[in-house]
Every structure is written in C-alpha cells, then in structure tokens.
C-alpha cells in the first residue's frame, strides 16, 4: 500500500512510539489523525511535526476507556477526512500489578484501554477499512513470550491482543490485513533506573535497546509492503524473544 493520500489513525500519538509512528507515516505521504487523551501539548507538537514533514495531520481527543468515545473517534476521523485506510492501535496503559496488588478497577481500566478499545475501533472502522482494502496494525509486546508476574493486567491484555489480532485477520479477510508488531525495549519506562536498564539490555542478543524509530519502521513496513501479510505477530526486540 502506498501511503500517499491515505488516511491513518494512530492512537496515543502524542509521545514516544506513537509519535514516531505518526511522523514516519506522515513523511511517507500519509494523512494522519493524531489521537490523544491527556497529552494535548505533546499531541499538538506531533501534528506540527507531521505537517512540517509534508503531510496533513489533525488532532483528535478521545478517552479510549469509554466505548462511546472510542466509536466517536472513528466517526470524527471519517467526518474530517472522508475515509480511513490504516488503523494503528498504539495507545496502552502500562502499570505494575502483582497478584498481591490485584485491584479490579485497575484490571478493568487496563483491559479497556489495551484490549477492548482496539476491538471497538476495528468494529467502528470495519466498513471504511474494507472499502479501502486497508490495514490494522496492533502494537503488542514481545515480553508476552516470557510474561513476568509484576505487570499482571498489562501482560494479560497484550497477550489477548495477539489473539485478537489473529481473530480479526480472519474476520476481516480478504479485504483488510491485520498485523501485530511486538516491540521489546523501544522506549524505557521512566521509572526504570540505570541498573534495571543495563540488566535488561544485557539480555538482548543485539546488545542494545530499541528505539521508537525502530518500531515506526516496522509499522511502515507492515503497511507499505504487507500485502501478503496478515494474522502474524512480528517481534521487533533485538532477538530478545530467542532467550
């Protein structure tokens, strides 16, 4: 799929990996719907940088915990752009939770954002994406191959998102390709200290952390060159899944 003239919705595009994806696809000619919830200033900067790269970009606010607002996000994009070709489900909640720390409110909040919202968006966008013979790219997580108990809700939500990716690939075939990108270390959580970062980097066969640009490049590949790619989860983790 060539991106020139295509409309791309990137959720959580204000910062970090989401911003890198939006900028990469804008530079390739995409018209980008930049979604945010609370990071208004960051998202506005993403829009400015997308426009500076030569692409059209517009700002959309929605609380992805709210299914009605999530559906409204797709309607808003279609109203403003007139079409939707690519949906990138990047927005996610990442927080610590052990079994001892389990709280139903945080569990449900995490699953609503990380799992339910991508399904609601796919449902709301299904007709537009089918008409466009478009793409869905879900941002999964390579850590689900060795799930730790310290981020219980997050790990379960991302593991389930992999399954959702495969189910949607069958449900939306043959018109829409659905792919998962599973980053390893792409942007360090701010609370990880130097020792934690060094320990995790030592476990990566390529011996370096990834970057948001690494993930954006993989998303671009799946969109641009993924005509015969669907229902797969691509690890972009420096080989960490092998260990």
Residue, then its C-alpha position, 0 to 999 in steps of 0.5 A: x500500500x502506498x501511503x500517499x493520500x491515505x488516511x491513518x489513525x494512530x492512537x496515543x500519538x502524542x509521545x514516544x512510539x506513537x509519535x514516531x509512528x505518526x511522523x514516519x507515516x506522515x513523511x511517507x505521504x500519509x494523512x494522519x489523525x493524531x489521537x490523544x487523551x491527556x497529552x494535548x501539548x505533546x499531541x499538538x507538537x506531533x501534528x506540527x511535526x507531521x505537517x512540517x514533514x509534508x503531510x496533513x495531520x489533525x488532532x483528535x481527543x478521545x478517552x479510549x476507556x469509554x466505548x462511546x468515545x472510542x466509536x466517536x473517534x472513528x466517526x470524527x476521523x471519517x467526518x474530517x477526512x472522508x475515509x480511513x485506510x490504516x488503523x494503528x492501535x498504539x495507545x496502552x496503559x502500562x502499570x505494575x500489578x502483582x497478584x498481591x496488588x490485584x485491584x479490579x478497577x485497575x484490571x478493568x481500566x487496563x483491559x479497556x484501554x489495551x484490549x477492548x478499545x482496539x476491538x471497538x475501533x476495528x468494529x467502528x472502522x470495519x466498513x471504511x477499512x474494507x472499502x479501502x482494502x486497508x490495514x490494522x496494525x496492533x502494537x503488542x509486546x514481545x515480553x508476552x513470550x516470557x510474561x513476568x508476574x509484576x505487570x499482571x493486567x498489562x501482560x494479560x491484555x497484550x497477550x489477548x491482543x495477539x489473539x485478537x489480532x489473529x481473530x480479526x485477520x480472519x474476520x476481516x479477510x480478504x479485504x483488510x490485513x491485520x498485523x501485530x508488531x511486538x516491540x521489546x525495549x523501544x522506549x524505557x519506562x521512566x521509572x526504570x533506573x540505570x541498573x534495571x536498564x543495563x540488566x535488561x539490555x544485557x539480555x538482548x542478543x543485539x546488545x542494545x535497546x530499541x528505539x521508537x524509530x525502530x518500531x515506526x519502521x516496522x509499522x511502515x513496513x507492515x503497511x507499505x509492503x504487507x500485502x501478503x501479510x496478515x494474522x502474524x505477530x512480528x517481534x521487533x526486540x533485538x532477538x530478545x524473544x530467542x532467550 
